[in-house]
Amino acid sequence: MRRLRRQRASGGQAIVEMALLFPILIALVFNFIAIMLQVVAAAELQSAMSLAASSAIQADLGSSQGVVLAQEAFNATFKQGLTQAAPYIVSVSALKCTGDYLQGIETSNPSQPVSCTVTVVENFANARIPFIFWKPTLTVTAVAYPPPVRYCGGGAC
């Protein structure tokens, strides 16, 4: 009869331990899911920024069209591709592109890149994932170097 009591006591102990650990395990699983979503968003953001910086140098030297092309490339790759499937992205800052090429400064030194930057704030509470309350901020900068033929206006430098 003592054996039966011990088994009952240990069975109750296992239930109590599981009741204490189960919420922690579930929270860990949901946090891992949130980290995976953040990595996917960061990769998508980096890809969109690389395309935006590359698009900015497709316009002529000093043309304001470069920033327009960069914004269109960013919108086509990031905003449409990710935010429809990711409601946890709550704000995207304005795309900022800078560089001598965009300002129309002609030089024989093409080592000055065009740099584009954007910041994204994520809120995982919008993703309907319980136990996730943090709001990470991702800031990505991408650079592109225009070829010398674009810097020199098509002529020899």
Buried (B, 14 or more C-beta within 10 A) or exposed (E): EEEEEEEEEEEEEEEEEEEEEEEEEEEEEBBEBBEEBBEEBBEBBBBBBBBBBBBBBBBEBBBEBBBBBBBBBBBBBBBEBBBEEBEBBBEBEEBEBBBBBBEEEEEEEBEBBBBBBBBBBBBBBBBEBEBBEEBBEBEBEBBBBBEEEBBBEEEEE
